[in-house]
Amino acid sequence: FSRNSLEQLLINFANEKLMQYFNIYIFQMEEKECRDEGVACPQLQFADNSAVMVLLEAKPTGLMALIHDEVLVPNASDANLLTKMNEAHRGASMYRQMPRAQGEGFVVLHFAGEVAYAIDDFVAKSRGAVPSELSQLLGTSQLPLVRGFFAADEEGGGGGGGGGG
């Protein structure tokens, strides 16, 4: 992608989470099990993405927490969000400011490589409502809990994207 935005950050976050899960359950737990059973196990080498996971999900200053918090404040803006990100992660090994020549944004060093994200519309996209088509579809779910969150409004007949929380 020439311009990465919030959607790509979320996709990359999911990939990082899967990598973290894989590292823990395949490498770290298997090594521990071998040691516990007295089985010789060579030291396994794997890409440890724990630093980028801290950058992404730590509270209160991880990128996901900062995005969430910015949406909740009055007069929230992409510029304010970027300033908070840059201040919180100045000097972090997995984060840097995007060069001005490329626009306003930031760079994350993911396990798969460096990705630059343009900050444009992060706040608006994070604040967005559930599309009516998705609300209608989820309102017909066979799972009662899901259906309850998205059931059609009996008086207006519209999708209820605002329920649940």
MARDREN-989432 format. One record per atom (N, C-alpha, C): x, z, y; residue in one letter. Coordinates in steps of 0.05 Angstrom, whole numbers, plus 32768, in hexadecimal, padded with zeros to 4 digits. Example, Ala and Ser with C-alpha at 12.3 -4.5 7.8 and 13.67 -1.06 7.14 Angstrom:
// MARDREN-989432
8108809C7F8EA;80F6809C7FA6A;8108809C7FBEA;8101808E7FD3S;8111808F7FEBS;8102809D8001S;
This chain:
// MARDREN-989432
801180007FE8F;800080008000F;801280008019F;800A7FF0802CS;801A7FF08045S;801380088057S;7FF980118056R;7FF180298065R;7FE2803C8052R;7FEE8052804EN;7FE28066803DN;7FD3807A804EN;7FBC80838044S;7FAC80968053S;7FA380AD8041S;7F8E80BB8049L;7F8580D2803AL;7F7F80CC801DL;7F7280B58018E;7F6B80AF7FFDE;7F8380AD7FEBE;7F9980A07FF5Q;7FB1809E7FE5Q;7FBE80B97FE1Q;7FBD80CA7FF6L;7FC880E57FF3L;7FB980F47FDCL;7F9F80F17FDBL;7F9080FF7FC7L;7F9680F47FABL;7F9980DA7FA9I;7FA180CD7F8FI;7FBD80D87F87I;7FCF80D87F9AN;7FEA80E27F93N;7FEA81007F8DN;7FD9810F7F9AF;7FD6812C7F93F;7FCD812F7F77F;7FB9811F7F6FA;7FAF81207F53A;7FC581197F3FA;7FD581047F46N;7FEC80FD7F35N;800081137F33N;800681207F49E;801981377F49E;800E814E7F38E;7FF481537F3AK;7FE881687F2BK;7FEA81627F0DK;7FE581497F05L;7FE881417EE9L;800581447EE0L;8018813D7EF1M;8034813F7EEAM;803B815D7EE6M;8031816E7EF8Q;8036818A7EF6Q;802B81957EDBQ;8013818D7ED5Y;800781967EBCY;8017818D7EA4Y;802081747EA5F;803081697E8FF;804A81787E8DF;8058817E7EA3N;8071818D7EA3N;806D81A87E96N;805881B67E9FI;805481D17E95I;804D81D17E77I;803981C17E70Y;802F81C37E54Y;803F81B37E40Y;804D819F7E48I;805D81907E35I;8079819A7E34I;8086819E7E4BF;80A281A57E4BF;80A681C37E4AF;809C81D17E5EQ;80A281EE7E61Q;809781FE7E4AQ;807E81FA7E43M;8072820A7E2EM;807D82037E12M;808581EA7E0EE;809181E27DF4E;80AD81EF7DF2E;80BC81EF7E08E;80D681FC7E07E;80D3821A7E01E;80C082277E0EK;80BB82437E0AK;80B382497DEDK;80A282387DE2E;8099823B7DC6E;80B182397DB3E;80C282257DB8C;80DA82227DA7C;80EB823B7DA9C;80F082457DC1R;8101825D7DC4R;80F482757DB6R;80DA82787DBAD;80CC828F7DADD;80CD828E7D8FD;80CE82767D84E;80CF82737D67E;80EC82717D5CE;80FF82737D6EG;811B82717D66G;812482567D5EG;811682417D67V;811D82267D61V;8130821B7D77V;8145820F7D6EA;815882037D82A;814A81EC7D90A;814B81ED7DAAC;813E81D97DBAC;815181D17DD0C;815781B87DD3P;816981B07DE8P;815B81B47E03P;816C81B97E18Q;816181BC7E32Q;815481A17E3BQ;813B81A17E40L;812D81887E47L;812F81837E65L;8134816B7E6CQ;813681637E88Q;811C81557E8FQ;8110815D7EA5F;80F781507EAEF;80F581537ECCF;80E681417ED8A;80E281417EF5A;80D081587EFDA;80DC816C7F0AD;80CD81847F12D;80C0817E7F2DD;80A6817E7F2EN;809881787F47N;808D81917F55N;809781A87F4ES;808C81C17F59S;808F81C37F77S;80A481B87F83A;80A781BA7FA0A;809281A97FAEA;808C81917FA4V;807781817FB0V;805B818D7FACV;8057819B7F96M;803E81A87F91M;803A81BF7FA5M;804F81CE7FABV;804D81E37FBFV;804681D67FDAV;805481C17FE1L;804E81B27FFAL;803081AA7FFBL;802581A07FE6L;800A81967FE5L;7FF581AC7FE4L;7FF981C07FD3E;7FE381D37FCEE;7FE781F07FD6E;7FFD81F77FE1A;800182137FE8A;7FEE821B7FFFA;7FE582337FFEK;7FD3823D8013K;7FE382528023K;7FE28252803DP;7FD08243804EP;7FDD822A805AP;7FF582238053T;8003820E8061T;800781F48052T;7FFD81F28039G;7FFF81D9802AG;7FEF81C38038G;7FF681AB8032L;7FE881958040L;7FCA8195803BL;7FC1819B8022M;7FA4819C801DM;7F9781B2802CM;7FA381C9802EA;7F9881E0803DA;7F9781D9805BA;7FAC81CD8065L;7FAC81C68082L;7F9681B18088L;7F92819E8076I;7F7D818A807AI;7F628198807AI;7F5D81A98066H;7F4481B88064H;7F3F81C8807DH;7F5381D78086D;7F5081E8809DD;7F4B81D980B7D;7F5881C280BAE;7F5481B280D2E;7F3881A880D5E;7F2B81A180BFV;7F0F819780BFV;7EFC81AD80CAV;7F0381C680C6L;7EF281DC80CDL;7EF381E580EAL;7F0981DD80F8V;7F0C81E78114V;7EFE81D48128V;7EF481E0813EP;7EE981CF8153P;7EFF81BC815EP;7EF781A58166N;7F0981928172N;7F20818A815FN;7F1B818A8146A;7F2F81828132A;7F3781658137A;7F50815F8132S;7F5981438136S;7F71813D8123S;7F758124811FD;7F8C811B810FD;7FA68124811CD;7FA881228136A;7FC0812A8144A;7FC681488140A;7FB181598143N;7FB58175813EN;7FBD817B8121N;7FB1816D810FL;7FB8817080F2L;7FD5816980EEL;7FDD815380F8L;7FF9814A80F4L;800D815D8101L;800681688118T;8017817C8125T;801A81948113T;8004819E8108K;800581B580F6K;801581B080DDK;8012819880D2M;8021819080BAM;803F819080C0M;8046818380D7N;8062818180DEN;806F819C80E4N;806081AE80F1E;806A81C980F7E;806D81D980DDE;805981D780CCA;805A81E780B3A;807081DE80A0A;807781C580A0H;808981BA808CH;80A381AF8097H;80A981B680B0R;80C281AD80BCR;80D981B880AAR;80EA81A680A1G;810181AE8091G;80FB81AF8073G;80E281AB806BA;80DB81AC804EA;80E781948040A;80F181988028S;80FE8182801AS;80EC816C8011S;80D28171800EM;80C0815D8004M;80AF8150801AM;80B481578033Y;80A3814E804AY;80B581478061Y;80AC8132806FR;80B9812B8089R;80A5811C809AR;80AB811B80B4Q;809A810C80C6Q;80A080EF80C2Q;808B80DF80C4M;808E80C280C2M;809B80B880DCM;80AE80A580D9P;80BB809B80F1P;80A6808F8105P;80A88094811ER;8095808B8132R;8090806D8131R;80A5805E812AA;80A280418129A;808E80388114A;8088804A8101Q;8074804480ECQ;8059804E80F3Q;8057805E8109G;803D80698111G;803D8087810EG;802580928111E;802280B0810FE;801C80B780F3E;802C80C880E7G;802880D080CCG;803E80E180C1G;803F80E380A6F;805280F48099F;805A80E7807EF;807080F18073V;807B80E6805AV;807D80FC8046V;807480F7802DV;8077810A8017V;808880FE8002V;809B810E7FF8L;80AC81047FE2L;809F810D7FC8L;808F80FB7FBDH;808181017FA3H;809480FD7F8CH;808D81067F74F;809E81027F5DF;80A380E57F58F;809080D47F5FA;809380B77F5AA;80A180A97F71A;80A680B67F87G;80B380AA7F9EG;80A880B37FB8G;80B480A97FCDE;80AC80B07FE9E;8094809F7FF1E;808080AD7FFDV;8068809F8007V;806280A88023V;805E80948035A;8057809A8051A;803980988054A;802E80AB8062Y;801180AC8067Y;800B80AB8085Y;7FFA8098808DA;7FF1809680A8A;7FDA80AB80ABA;7FDC80BB80C0I;7FCA80D280C4I;7FAE80C980CDI;7FAB80B080D5D;7F9280A580E0D;7F7A80AC80CED;7F6680B880D9D;7F4C80BE80CCD;7F4D80D380B6D;7F6380E280B3F;7F6480F8809FF;7F4D810B80A4F;7F49811480BDV;7F35812880C3V;7F19811C80BEV;7F13810580C8A;7EF980F980C5A;7EF280F480A7A;7F0680EB8098K;7F0180E6807CK;7EFD8100806CK;7F0A81158075S;7F08812F8067S;7EED813C806ES;7EE281358084R;7EC98140808DR;7EB181318083R;7EB681198079G;7EA081078071G;7E8C8112805DG;7E7481098061A;7E5E8111804FA;7E5F81018035A;7E51810B8021V;7E4F80FC8008V;7E3D80E3800DV;7E4780CC8005P;7E3780B38009P;7E1B80B67FFBP;7E0680AC8008S;7DEB80AF7FFDS;7DE880A47FE1S;7DF6808E7FDBE;7DF480827FC0E;7DFF80967FABE;7E1580A37FB2L;7E2080B77F9FL;7E0E80CF7F9DL;7E0280D87FB3S;7DEF80EF7FB1S;7DD780E87FA0S;7DCD80D07FA2Q;7DB680C77F92Q;7DBE80C67F74Q;7DD680BC7F6FL;7DDF80BA7F53L;7DE380D67F47L;7DF080E87F56L;7DF581037F4CL;7DDA81127F49L;7DC7810C7F5AG;7DAC81187F58G;7D9E81127F3EG;7DA780FD7F30T;7D9A80F67F16T;7DAB80FE7EFET;7DC0810F7F04S;7DD281187EEES;7DC281267ED8S;7DCD81257EC0Q;7DC181337EAAQ;7DCA81507EAAQ;7DDE81577EBAL;7DE781727EBCL;7DD781817ED2L;7DC781957ECAP;7DB681A27EDEP;7DC481AD7EF6P;7DDC81B87EF3L;7DEB81C27F0AL;7DF181AC7F1EL;7DFB81967F15V;7E02817F7F26V;7DE881747F33V;7DD381717F23R;7DBA81667F2DR;7DAF81797F42R;7DB281937F3FG;7DA881A67F53G;7DB681A47F6EG;7DCF819D7F6EF;7DDE819A7F87F;7DD581817F96F;7DCD816C7F87F;7DC881527F93F;7DAC81487F8FF;7D9A81597F87A;7D7E81507F83A;7D7281467F9CA;7D6181317F9AA;7D5481257FB1A;7D4381397FC0A;7D4381387FDAD;7D3281487FEAD;7D1581407FE6D;7D0481527FDDE;7CE9814B7FD6E;7CD881417FEDE;7CDD814D8005E;7CCD8144801DE;7CD7812A8027E;7CF18127802BG;7CFC810F8037G;7D0480FA8023G;7D088101800AG;7D1080EE7FF6G;7D2C80E57FF7G;7D3C80F0800AG;7D5880E8800DG;7D6A80F77FFAG;7D8280ED7FF7G;7D9680FB7FE7G;7DA081147FF5G;7DA581297FE7G;7DAC81427FF3G;7DCA81477FF4G;7DDA81388000G;7DF7813B8000G;7E018155800BG;7DF081658019G;7DFA817D8026G;7DF881968016G;7DEC81977FFFG;7DE881AF7FF0G;7E0181B77FE0G;7E0281D07FD8G;7E1681D97FC5G;7E2D81E87FD2G;7E3E81DB7FE1G;7E5481E97FEEG;7E6B81EB7FDEG;
